[in-house]
Amino acid sequence: MTNLPGENLHLPEGCMAGIAMHELSLLENVREILEDHALKQNFCRVTKVTLEIGKLSCVEPEALRFGFDVVMKDSLAENAELIISELAGLGVCRQCQQQMAMETLYDPCAYCGSLLVTVSQGAEMKIKDLTVI
Amino acid sequence: MCGICGCGQTNNTGKLKPVLGQHQHVLKQDHDHSHHGHAYDHHSHDHNESERLIKVEQDLLSKNNVYAAQNRAYFQQHHIFTLNLVSSPGAGKTTLLVETIKALKDRFPIAVIEGDQQTERDADRIRATGIPALQINTGRACHLDAHGIGHAVMELGVKGHSLLAIENVGNLVCPSSFDLGEAHKVVVLSVTEGDDKPIKYPDMFHAADLMLINKTDLLPYVNFDVGRCIHYARQVNPDIQIIQLSATKGDNFSVWTDWLVKRVKPELND
């Protein structure tokens, strides 16, 4: 059987608009936060936005990049540069107390194999800083 | 003014229309940001102005989280035990709610907020049981947010010392990030969906406190390994509680209603 185009795309279930939908909502939040800061800190244009996105958070950096220009159009951050710094995933095993790198939310402990691993870093989705005029 | 968030909107920019004595809350998600006065006219200023760096260190969801915290404080103050029901479309959330209401509506007040992209159908099903329900149509958005919930609670006039069930939009992705101020997220997974959902959509199962494995009466007809599903769910979330039931046939249903009663009861006595 031949593969249909797009067959291997990973689209979230229930999202008619596909992968960008979730990220678009989050980017609309980013824009609102920028607008709040503009009023409070007296700037009128954003030229660079730096986000810190944890590897275990529920967003795809690629989808954020894809949606950023669309959401920022006609806002104070139109044409702004988007920098995404990825934060590694870390977990602590409840059985052996070791800390380890985590690639997914369901990684077993790298030391003892236990499934009782608590995420200690990597779920973050933050606006780090802005370059403004 | 809204009694929860204090914003000046009478409703969340939505339009209200009475439906059989109840009302529909239609969220307008197509934001028009021109109302911000366009203080940021980037075409009119001097581009040689010096740039400066501003530290923000703010969560992307911080605005939603502020509204969620306000909702949570309101729920605590008024003794409203609130659940956020999430699942993929068709897992049986509405049927579960209808059967739950039938079993418990004589024990304490119950109210329901329904989220769907379109139609009033789910709220109609809930109202048929005789309890108040408000439908939020999210339009193109694929989740409910905390601001909309605050307004819905005011509009519905949710009673104190009660259970409030929020049925989120059927979607295992986006609703996992948006805290509504609930006491617990409850994820419903039906056996017709596949036992590997918890690792395919780990964020939701990580965020939930309780997983209901629904439609267990269909287990003889589907290729769903309950043990494997539970294993995957605990792998994503070691603390998740799990109840297997059939909302339509009533199998094991009292385990779920007991779970609820145990948690609503303390709110009734205060």
Interface residues (C-beta under 8 A of the other chain):
Chain A: P12 E13 G14 C15 M16 A17 M21 H22 S25 L26 E28 N29 V30 R31 E32 I33 E35 H37 A38 L39 Q41 F43 C44 R45 T47 L51 C58 D74 S75 L76 E78 R94 T104 L105 Y106 P108 L115 L116 V117 T118 V119 E124 M125 K126 I127 K128 D129 L130 T131 V132 I133
Chain B: H31 H33 H36 A39 Y40 D41 H42 H45 H47 E49 S50 E51 R52 L53 I54 K55 V56 E57 Q58 D59 L60 L61 S62 K63 N64 S88 P89 Q117 R140 A141 C142 H143 V169 G170 N171 L172 V173 C174 S176 S177 P198 I199 Y201 P202 D203 H206 Y232 R234 Q235 V236 N237 P238
